[in-house]
Amino acid sequence: MWLHGHMASRIEDYALLSDLHTGALVGRDGSLDWLCFPRFDSPAVFAALLGNEHNGRWLMAPVEAKVVSRNYVEHTFVLETLWESATGTARVTEFMPIGDRRASVVRRVDGITGTVEFRQEITIRPGHGKVLPWVRRVHQAAGRSAIVAVAGPDALLLRGHELPRAVDHRHGGTFSVAAGERVEQELVWYPSHRPVPRDVKLDSALAETLEYWNNWAAKYDRDGKYSPAVLRSLLVLRALTHEDTGGIVAAPTTSLPEDFGGSRNWDYRYCWLRDAALTLEAMLTHGYEDVALKWRDWLLRAVAGDPEDLQIMYGLGGERELAEGVLDHLSGYEGSQPVRFGNGAVGQYQADVVGEVLVALEKLRRAGGQEDHFSWPLQLAMLKFVERHLEDKDHGIWEMRGDLQYFTHSRVMMWAAFDCAVCAVRDHGLKGPVERWEELRGLLRREILEHGFNKELNTFTQTYGGASTDASLLVIPQVGFVAYDSPEMLGTVAALEKELVDGRGLILRYETGTGLDGLAPGEHPFLACSFWLVEQYAHSDRREDAVALMDKLVGLANEVGLLSEEYSVKDGRMAGNFPQAFSHLALVRAADALHGTEQLSMASDGGRRGRRRGVRPVDSGRESAPARATMDS
């Protein structure tokens, strides 16, 4: 009955279930290997993804059968899998209910033809797969029974038909389903000090869940070659956004490796200001202003206080304490250790973050969003934070754990912060020291062109005075610092293609062998950066290259349209945390560039307007004298 030595599936074999509070990963083999209750950043109750079956999972699959098809029902996160065996066919429907605020997973088996024998196994292990709960069987109404597992603050209840029996600290067994028969079970989490949750009508729960997702998707009305991928990406971004707080997690997982067997394993179950700001832009572009405003409210709550306490990431509710630790009891995905919880990057200074936030809020203003008594003063405080740290080196967008540097991308985003501030006053009538911001914007522009651009190599560089490139340089024209087809960017793209683009056209973030990040070398092409390259091609008269790369990238999504953080070309498989918000929001941007969707640009030229492929030109050189000496390289 037991499948000893269960190994996690390949990353691309998982599908996501979401209830807008947390998410579950279900493998193509029918094993639910990852689930944190009740929030994305709560300790996992099923952690086989990062260990084995002893660390918790919920298997429900035919004894001997193959998957005929696997898909989400319409535009939802209700998963259907059609199984076929020698004796019949059966359909498994899995979802997390939305609507009544319960934390649960439903699995329903319908017999289609003949008879199919199913195997089930459930091992509940709270505390990230470590804690052995107290389990008992209880009797409920109408003579039905249920299984209850309690461990400290957590209680989980499994009820339904054909419940498994207890054997050796786990529950398992088999059942058969014939044509026209149905077996369904629901696993419900609840605080252990509260009463057992009431029964629900699963038909109604399913109908409400389908209605929610389809109604949300109905707002998307674009056509085009990549529209299905864009819609699924927008749905993923929604699925990773907490319903109550508006915070969006970078991914629902921790420690899925960027390099199999290596140490580049990070906890992504938190809200990065950068990722959230970019998600806001994607949502605004496609008419989801309500989601954007919800995120703005989350941002205001999270960063409220002394600007000097600004962090690059927060918990879903705005929590600040995200100390990094190691889960020694977990062997790691395919032996990749350490398995981490929390994220040490929370204490880093990343100079680009305020720029990304202010770029997003400027786009929100252009979309009609109104500033209130809280939001604009907070932005003023963030601008003062940027000014106070003009001289400071930082860890950069990729959260380098080596020595601090002057990263060119970071400096450009500081420029963008002041550019947005100028727009706020000149274009929207807000109050602020606009002449000072124009002065600082001009100072940063000259500094970047002097120290962040290598004239001999004809390229922007990763760091001031350096000779290496970095895929984050592709962001430079996105915020209007230079045009996409400027000589500087064309030279930079040529250098990137030479240094970082592999044989399939995918791009690495940077060369890890330099030791700049303080880690052992080795990772795979970063999908978000490859989508940035599509956008660059699309805006610089290389449409054929853009389409070819876009087709390749969209083709890397799994059968239900999900993307991870990276892709191993050598192994032909996904790598990194999954599904990754950054990858999906970059897909949306790339598709918009190819579809001709006008991107609201951030560049300003003293109030004069001009548009070229949707991007306003950079400031025209009307700059005040610098407030300080040019920075040493």
Secondary structure as GFF3:
##gff-version 3
##sequence-region A 1 633
A	DSSP	three_ten_helix	11	13	.	.	.	ID=ss1
A	DSSP	beta_strand	14	18	.	.	.	ID=ss2
A	DSSP	beta_strand	23	27	.	.	.	ID=ss3
A	DSSP	beta_strand	31	36	.	.	.	ID=ss4
A	DSSP	beta_strand	44	46	.	.	.	ID=ss5
A	DSSP	three_ten_helix	48	50	.	.	.	ID=ss6
A	DSSP	three_ten_helix	53	55	.	.	.	ID=ss7
A	DSSP	beta_strand	57	62	.	.	.	ID=ss8
A	DSSP	beta_strand	66	72	.	.	.	ID=ss9
A	DSSP	beta_strand	79	85	.	.	.	ID=ss10
A	DSSP	beta_strand	88	95	.	.	.	ID=ss11
A	DSSP	beta_strand	103	123	.	.	.	ID=ss12
A	DSSP	alpha_helix	126	129	.	.	.	ID=ss13
A	DSSP	beta_strand	134	139	.	.	.	ID=ss14
A	DSSP	three_ten_helix	141	143	.	.	.	ID=ss15
A	DSSP	beta_strand	145	151	.	.	.	ID=ss16
A	DSSP	beta_strand	154	160	.	.	.	ID=ss17
A	DSSP	beta_strand	165	167	.	.	.	ID=ss18
A	DSSP	beta_strand	170	178	.	.	.	ID=ss19
A	DSSP	beta_strand	182	191	.	.	.	ID=ss20
A	DSSP	alpha_helix	202	217	.	.	.	ID=ss21
A	DSSP	alpha_helix	227	239	.	.	.	ID=ss22
A	DSSP	beta_strand	271	272	.	.	.	ID=ss23
A	DSSP	alpha_helix	273	285	.	.	.	ID=ss24
A	DSSP	alpha_helix	289	303	.	.	.	ID=ss25
A	DSSP	three_ten_helix	307	309	.	.	.	ID=ss26
A	DSSP	beta_strand	313	314	.	.	.	ID=ss27
A	DSSP	beta_strand	325	326	.	.	.	ID=ss28
A	DSSP	three_ten_helix	333	335	.	.	.	ID=ss29
A	DSSP	beta_strand	340	341	.	.	.	ID=ss30
A	DSSP	three_ten_helix	344	347	.	.	.	ID=ss31
A	DSSP	alpha_helix	353	366	.	.	.	ID=ss32
A	DSSP	alpha_helix	375	388	.	.	.	ID=ss33
A	DSSP	alpha_helix	408	426	.	.	.	ID=ss34
A	DSSP	alpha_helix	434	451	.	.	.	ID=ss35
A	DSSP	beta_strand	453	454	.	.	.	ID=ss36
A	DSSP	beta_strand	459	460	.	.	.	ID=ss37
A	DSSP	three_ten_helix	471	479	.	.	.	ID=ss38
A	DSSP	alpha_helix	487	499	.	.	.	ID=ss39
A	DSSP	three_ten_helix	512	514	.	.	.	ID=ss40
A	DSSP	alpha_helix	527	538	.	.	.	ID=ss41
A	DSSP	alpha_helix	543	554	.	.	.	ID=ss42
A	DSSP	beta_strand	566	568	.	.	.	ID=ss43
A	DSSP	beta_strand	573	575	.	.	.	ID=ss44
A	DSSP	alpha_helix	581	595	.	.	.	ID=ss45
###
